[in-house]
Amino acid sequence: MTRRFSPDALATALPAQPAGTRRWVAYSGGLDSSVLLEAVVKLAPGAPGLGALHVNHQLHPEADRWQAHCEATCRGLAVEFHGLRVDARPRRRESPEAAARRARYAALASLLQPGDTLLLGHHADDQLETVLLNLLRGSGSRGLAGMPASRPLGVGRLHRPLLSWTRAALLAYARDAGLTWIEDPSNAITTADRNQLRQVVVPALRERWPDAAGRVARAAAQLDEDAGLLAELAGLDLGEAATRHPGTPVLPLARLQALSPQRRANALRAALRARGLAPLPTGRRLREFARQLVAARPDRGVALQWRGGTLRREGPRVWLLEALPSPPQTPMALRPDRRHEDPCGRVWLTPVAGSAAVGECVLSAAELAAGVTLEYRSGGERIGRGGGRRLGALLQARGIPAWLRSRLPLVRAAGQLVGVAGCHPRLNPAVPVDQAAWRVCWTPAPALLPGLAGHVGEGDL
């Protein structure tokens, strides 16, 4: 029997709202979000701190009309309305659905303040489809747990209070209440996987198992509990490298190597998820990397790269990194009147007042006049005026990880390599006070920051 929906029943599923914070409804204008918005307003008509957020993906010819409908509905309900336009064009190897979802959640998160709540209209049928999709994709317990009822989003929190009701229950309520909503014609196109499930597979399941959504919801809840236990186990296995710490760039290799292969892969997966390196690599590739952590020789680097990031073993450490940028291959002129920007960061010159600190990458006026270029490693470089020392050996001796060495900007003056921007070997003497000079400054790309800890801005690599 279908559970009836009502605003009073919804009240038991809504989280308490802290004083001074706001409650937002993600309002697309479709059936589900229309029911959710109307019911929340009925529970507390005229309540301050309630607003609606509409994301315009700009993908459909009717997108602007849909936004106008949502704005007019909110005006009639006396609810604050915000329309958010996003660029939902897919990235390389990204599906249109994934691109729209990524852009949507990023836009919604950007509006939330600390303590704010965002309510989404996902219901029991959406959960059923999600679990089936993840099952067909070969997902593990986390994916088969479906959509969580609540999770962090930016500095706020996301809640799905309608997961206990089917679409049929929401439709019955909407008709009784005389609501109007938008029907997106793309929902009827069965070439999309989710729509194929919605239009063909789920109706066939319901013919045999009318309570299919409820059964799957109970299984998903059990799998969610299992996934939580696996996360706790990963926390115990990683010790001080807490999987929930978003800034942890390094994992302890010795602890990982002492684990069974299954626990090792579980710990790595939990660390990647906590680090936000989504999407995660496939289970097969992650298990192979976990195997190589033990099987590979100590002097051999082991790496796993995928669209969401990079895992790298070097020496006694395992690095968790965002997708690493590719440095330019062509040298570029460096001048005081222009900031240079590339995937590895931003480099610029500032005049030095007085003498420079020993070890800073500083250029004399004569060197600047002769021509200064910025480049990245190709191998075999020697650094320092007068021939200097082998750069590769110097960087290795100073503990710079191999994955970072090729992404450090090098400064060449008058044909000689004289410095590493931002990471300063003690190779550059201080310039006399009475001599004009320029300091090379560098702001690295965020993905490089973990490997630079302890090296940036110091007098030595």
C-alpha positions, 0 to 999 in steps of 0.5 A, a space after each residue: 500500500 502506497 504511503 500517503 503524503 501530507 505536509 504534517 507527515 513531511 514535518 517528521 522528516 525535516 531536520 531542525 533548523 538552527 537559529 539564524 540559518 536558512 532553509 532552502 528548497 532546490 526548486 526545478 519546477 518539476 512535480 517533486 520539488 513543487 510538492 516539497 516547496 508547497 508542503 514546506 510553506 504550508 508547514 510554516 507560512 510566512 516563516 523567515 529564512 525560507 528560500 528557493 534555488 532554481 538552477 538554469 542549466 541553459 540546455 533546453 529551449 524552454 529553460 528560461 520559461 521554466 525559470 520564469 514559472 518557478 519565479 512566479 510560483 515563489 512570488 505567489 507563495 511569498 518565498 524568496 527566489 534565486 535563479 542560478 545560471 550554470 555552464 553545464 557543458 560536459 568535460 572530456 569523457 563526461 556524460 551530459 547528465 554528469 556535467 549537469 549534476 556537477 554544475 548544479 551541485 556546485 551552484 547550489 553549494 555556492 549559495 549556502 552559508 554555515 548551518 544552512 539546509 538545502 532540501 531536495 525532492 528526491 523520492 523513493 522511486 529516484 532511490 530505486 533507480 539510483 540503486 539499480 543504476 549503481 548495481 549495473 555499473 558494478 558499484 560497491 556497498 557505498 554506491 548500492 546504498 543509494 542517495 544518502 538522506 543527509 550529507 554535507 554540501 559546501 558549508 551547509 547540509 543537504 537533506 532529502 526528506 521525501 525518500 519515504 514516499 513514491 512518486 505516485 504518492 506525490 502525484 496524488 497530493 499534487 493533484 488534490 492540492 491543484 498544483 501546477 508543475 513542469 514536465 521536462 520532455 527529456 524524461 521520456 527519452 529512453 536512450 538515457 540509462 535512468 529514463 530507460 529504467 524509469 520507463 521500461 524496467 521499473 514498471 516491469 519490476 512493479 508488476 511482480 513486486 509492487 513494493 519494489 521501491 520499499 524493498 530496495 530502500 531497506 536493502 540500501 539502508 543496510 548497505 549504508 550501514 555496512 559502508 559506514 562500518 567500512 569507513 570506520 575500519 579505514 579510519 582505524 587502519 590509517 591511524 593519524 592519517 584520518 580519512 575524514 581530514 580533507 587536507 591529508 596529502 600523505 598516507 603511511 605506506 608501512 601501515 598500508 603494507 601491513 594490511 590485507 589486500 582487501 583492507 588496503 584497498 578499502 583504506 585507500 578508497 575511504 581516503 580518496 573519498 574523504 579527500 574529495 578526489 571524485 570520481 573514484 577509480 574503478 575497483 579493479 584499478 584501485 585493487 591493482 594499485 593496492 597490490 603494487 604497494 607491496 609487490 613493487 621494489 622500494 626504489 620504484 615509483 607506483 602511480 595510479 592516475 584517473 580523471 579525479 586525481 592521482 595516487 602515487 607511492 614514493 619512498 615511504 609515502 603515498 600521496 593523494 593528489 588532485 589531477 596534476 597539471 601538465 607544464 608547458 613545453 615551450 620556454 616563455 619570456 619573463 618581463 616585469 610588465 606581465 604576469 605569466 600564468 600556466 596550468 602550474 601556477 602564476 609567475 611574476 617579477 617584483 622589484 627588490 628594495 635593498 638587498 635580497 635574502 640569501 637563496 631567493 631567486 633574484 635577477 639583476 637588471 643586466 640579466 633582465 636586459 639580456 633576456 629572462 625566460 621561464 621553462 620547465 624541466 626536460 632533463 639534464 639541467 644544471 643550475 647556478 651561475 657559472 655552471 653550477 650543479 645538476 638540478 635533478 640531483 639537487 631536487 632529489 637530495 632536498 626531498 622534492 617528490 618526483 611528481 613535483 620536480 617537473 612542475 617547478 618553474 625554472 628561470 633562465 637568465 642570459 642562457 644560464 639556469 639561475 633559479 627555481 621560482 618559489 623554491 629557492 636553492 641557496 645558489 643565488 647570492 644576495 644582490 648589493 643594496 645599490 644595484 637594481 634587482 628583481 625577485 621572481 615570485 610564484 603562486 603554485 596551482 592548488 594541486 601542487 601544494 601538498 608536495 611543496 609543504 616545508 619547501 616554499 619560501 624557505 632559503 633551501 629546498 
